Amino acid sequence: MYSVDDTIAAISTPLGEGGIGIVKMSGPEVPAILRDVFVPSRVGNRSDAYWLPSSQRLYHGHIIDPETREVIDEVLVSYMKAPRTYTCQDVGEINCHGGIVALRRVLELALQRGARLAGPGEMTLRAFLFGRLDLAQAEAVLDVVRAKTETGLKVAVDQLGGLLSREIRKIRAELVDVLAYVEALIDYGEDGIPEHDIAGSLRAASTALEQLIESAGRGMVYRQGIRAAIVGRPNVGKSSLLNCLLRTSRAIVTPLPGTTRDTLEETLNLRGIPLILVDTAGIAQSDHLVEKLGIERSRQALASADLAILVIDAHESVQETDREIAALIGDKPSILAFNKTDLPVLADLSGLLPGARAVWISALTGEGLAELENGIVDLVFSGQVASTESPMITNARHRQALLEAMHHAQTALETHASGSHIDLMAIDLTSAVNGLGEITGETVTEDLLETIFGQFCVGK
């Protein structure tokens, strides 16, 4: 793992032109580096040579190359003294103009004066290693950055604030109590040891774990989104439906069949769900090379989608091609969208995709759009209320750890009920406790930390 005793530096804002760019440093050499490269505009009656930054203050001045005295940029510098900082170390931030050249020159000066280039997520890694954040909270930092909707942001902020961690620790503490009691029985028998309701505690822990696991379906939707492929034969109004859902003219629409020859993706905030809409080329028989490539991409988009919206021309009877596309959808969650209801309706369900919800819409007028959106939300959440007030699992790693912990807790309960060797119960309880510790970071390996923080951008 990275050292935590040296000073690291990185550009913390996206590269490119902008109003502001920030070079961030963390470590014991921050004050010395700032003194070397920064000349404040006003230092009272003291000379620059005796300037020392005060914590929680913002200073105006210039970054200057100490060797050549060349002025690099006019900046604002903030200094925060450990331990009341993001990393629990001394932290300095140099707010430059947002040009890439100025930012890189400032970063190079910091590296020349003793800092090391930070690795991905190393600032947040230090916050975890020094105890400011637990592992679940640290992972939530990345979720906050990547949130695609306000609901997704709220779930991430709640996790960053410790909502999930508190629930995990509560369950873990109950299992630790049972484990301590079991180990005492192993070591000392029943002499002088007060009785403990092992079965009750294990049932309560298993129930709490099960409730968290049940939240994973909704939680991961808020975090990752849902891919919905809009499919159908040519000229049924797939691109028109995409534009209607987006409330903007994103896809080209013409009366000519086969206008769309490639997939087109756009993300829609549908009542807190990041809905990734994939407009596809019409699926039909074709000898045209470009059309054949587009149709193949449509098939691939359908195969990788979480749900399908099959668009049918309501002004025509259901065609054989419609049935062939329905067969491609198979058992995938789907919605039948009968489009062009502004014209005389001639189509009927005709047993197409039994069990799928059918909605009658007009992408031209917007009729039925609200019902289609309701259908998507109901399909995603299976009729459950999408509440975000309770702890919610948004991470596949967390869900897997909870599943394993629940399995071990239930196995321990079965062992207790059967009166089997108590040593076996201790083994399962230890595994359950360690599994929950992997979520909050009490029990974690270096490989896991590298995997988690390697997903972060440099400078965070």
Secondary structure as the mmCIF struct_conf table of DSSP 4:
data_model
#
loop_
_struct_conf.conf_type_id
_struct_conf.id
_struct_conf.beg_label_comp_id
_struct_conf.beg_label_asym_id
_struct_conf.beg_label_seq_id
_struct_conf.end_label_comp_id
_struct_conf.end_label_asym_id
_struct_conf.end_label_seq_id
BEND BEND1 VAL A 4 ASP A 6
STRN STRN1 ILE A 8 ILE A 11
BEND BEND2 THR A 13 THR A 13
BEND BEND3 LEU A 15 GLU A 17
BEND BEND4 GLY A 19 GLY A 19
STRN STRN2 GLY A 21 SER A 26
BEND BEND5 GLY A 27 GLY A 27
TURN_TY1_P TURN_TY1_P1 PRO A 28 GLU A 29
HELX_RH_AL_P HELX_RH_AL_P1 VAL A 30 VAL A 37
STRN STRN3 PHE A 38 PRO A 40
BEND BEND6 SER A 41 SER A 41
TURN_TY1_P TURN_TY1_P2 GLY A 44 ASN A 45
BEND BEND7 ARG A 46 ARG A 46
HELX_RH_3T_P HELX_RH_3T_P1 ASP A 48 TYR A 50
HELX_LH_PP_P HELX_LH_PP_P1 PRO A 53 SER A 54
TURN_TY1_P TURN_TY1_P3 SER A 55 GLN A 56
STRN STRN4 ARG A 57 ILE A 64
TURN_TY1_P TURN_TY1_P4 PRO A 66 THR A 68
STRN STRN5 VAL A 71 MET A 80
TURN_TY1_P TURN_TY1_P5 ALA A 82 PRO A 83
BEND BEND8 ARG A 84 GLN A 89
STRN STRN6 VAL A 91 CYS A 96
BEND BEND9 GLY A 98 GLY A 98
HELX_RH_AL_P HELX_RH_AL_P2 ILE A 100 GLN A 112
TURN_TY1_P TURN_TY1_P6 ARG A 113 GLY A 114
STRN STRN7 ARG A 116 LEU A 117
HELX_LH_PP_P HELX_LH_PP_P2 ALA A 118 GLY A 119
STRN STRN8 PRO A 120 PRO A 120
TURN_TY1_P TURN_TY1_P7 GLY A 121 GLY A 121
HELX_RH_AL_P HELX_RH_AL_P3 GLU A 122 LEU A 129
TURN_TY1_P TURN_TY1_P8 PHE A 130 GLY A 131
BEND BEND10 ARG A 132 LEU A 133
HELX_RH_AL_P HELX_RH_AL_P4 LEU A 135 ARG A 146
BEND BEND11 THR A 149 THR A 149
HELX_RH_AL_P HELX_RH_AL_P5 GLU A 150 LEU A 160
TURN_TY1_P TURN_TY1_P9 GLY A 161 GLY A 162
HELX_RH_AL_P HELX_RH_AL_P6 LEU A 163 TYR A 188
TURN_TY1_P TURN_TY1_P10 GLY A 189 GLY A 192
HELX_LH_PP_P HELX_LH_PP_P3 ILE A 193 GLU A 195
HELX_RH_AL_P HELX_RH_AL_P7 ILE A 198 GLU A 214
TURN_TY1_P TURN_TY1_P11 SER A 215 SER A 215
HELX_RH_AL_P HELX_RH_AL_P8 ALA A 216 GLN A 224
STRN STRN9 ILE A 226 VAL A 231
BEND BEND12 ARG A 233 ARG A 233
TURN_TY1_P TURN_TY1_P12 PRO A 234 ASN A 235
BEND BEND13 VAL A 236 GLY A 237
HELX_RH_AL_P HELX_RH_AL_P9 LYS A 238 LEU A 246
TURN_TY1_P TURN_TY1_P13 ARG A 247 ARG A 247
BEND BEND14 THR A 248 THR A 248
BEND BEND15 ALA A 251 ALA A 251
BEND BEND16 PRO A 255 LEU A 256
TURN_TY1_P TURN_TY1_P14 PRO A 257 GLY A 258
BEND BEND17 ASP A 262 ASP A 262
STRN STRN10 LEU A 264 LEU A 270
TURN_TY1_P TURN_TY1_P15 ARG A 271 GLY A 272
STRN STRN11 ILE A 273 ASP A 279
HELX_RH_AL_P HELX_RH_AL_P10 LEU A 289 SER A 304
BEND BEND18 ASP A 306 ASP A 306
STRN STRN12 LEU A 307 ASP A 313
TURN_TY1_P TURN_TY1_P16 ALA A 314 HIS A 315
BEND BEND19 GLU A 316 GLU A 316
HELX_LH_PP_P HELX_LH_PP_P4 SER A 317 GLN A 319
HELX_RH_AL_P HELX_RH_AL_P11 GLU A 320 ILE A 329
TURN_TY1_P TURN_TY1_P17 GLY A 330 ASP A 331
BEND BEND20 LYS A 332 LYS A 332
STRN STRN13 SER A 334 ASN A 339
TURN_TY1_P TURN_TY1_P18 THR A 341 ASP A 342
BEND BEND21 LEU A 343 LEU A 343
HELX_LH_PP_P HELX_LH_PP_P5 PRO A 344 VAL A 345
TURN_TY1_P TURN_TY1_P19 SER A 350 GLY A 351
BEND BEND22 LEU A 353 LEU A 353
TURN_TY1_P TURN_TY1_P20 PRO A 354 GLY A 355
STRN STRN14 ARG A 357 TRP A 360
TURN_TY1_P TURN_TY1_P21 ALA A 363 THR A 365
TURN_TY1_P TURN_TY1_P22 GLU A 367 GLY A 368
HELX_RH_AL_P HELX_RH_AL_P12 LEU A 369 PHE A 381
TURN_TY1_P TURN_TY1_P23 SER A 382 GLY A 383
BEND BEND23 GLU A 389 SER A 390
HELX_RH_AL_P HELX_RH_AL_P13 ALA A 396 SER A 418
TURN_TY1_P TURN_TY1_P24 GLY A 419 GLY A 419
HELX_RH_AL_P HELX_RH_AL_P14 ILE A 422 THR A 440
TURN_TY1_P TURN_TY1_P25 GLY A 441 GLY A 441
BEND BEND24 GLU A 442 THR A 443
HELX_RH_AL_P HELX_RH_AL_P15 GLU A 446 PHE A 453
TURN_TY1_P TURN_TY1_P26 GLY A 454 GLN A 455
BEND BEND25 PHE A 456 PHE A 456
HELX_LH_PP_P HELX_LH_PP_P6 CYS A 457 CYS A 457
STRN STRN15 VAL A 458 VAL A 458
TURN_TY1_P TURN_TY1_P27 GLY A 459 GLY A 459
#
